[in-house]
Amino acid sequence: SPPGIVEIVLGEAYDATAEKTISNVLNSVRVKWTEPIKPSLVDATRFFIDGNAAATATMVTDIDDTVWLTFENIPTSPRLITIMPGAVSDITEFPSELKEMTPVDKLGPRLTVSTDTAITNRLLTIKVTPVETLTAAPTVTINGVTFGSAQPVDTNEWLIVVDGTSFPGSAAGDGVKNVEAAGFDAASNIARGG
C-alpha cells in the first residue's frame, strides 16, 4: 500500500544546529508519513500550496518518516496543500497517492508596527497591522514596558495612543525606543513584531 499521511504542519522546519523541529518559521511545512520514505524519491515539485510548488524538500538521516518543505511566499494561515501522486515513495518504492489536506497551524501572525514620525501634543500614535485576523487586541510595549492593548480601527488594523513625554521605567528618557506588539491568531499561535 502507498505511504499515508500522519500530519501536515504549517510553520515547522528542521533546525540542523539544534537537531530538532522548530515552529513559527515562514514558508515552511512539515509532512509526517505513516512509514519510512526513500530520500532519493522525494520530489518537491509535486507539493503545491495555492498553485505554487515547494522550492525544496529535505529529510534528516535519523528521521525517516518526515519531509520538510520550503515554499516561496505562502500564506501565514493554513491553505490546502495538494500532494500529487509520486511526491514520495516508501522504502519498497511504492509511490504516494494524490492527497489534499489543510495543515495544522503552528505559524504565528506577522505583525507590522509603525509610529508617527514625531510626538504631537505629547502623544505618540502606534499602529499595528497583522497579516491575518487576531483573536484579541495586540499588546504594545516600549522598551519592555507594556502600555496596553491597541484598539481596532479597521479590518486587521489596530491603534494605541501613548503619552510620549512620560514613559515609565526602562522606556523613560531620550533615545531610541524599541516598540513591539504581540498578538494571537485563531490557532492560538503568538507572534511579535516591532
Disulfide bonds with the S-S distance in Angstrom:
none
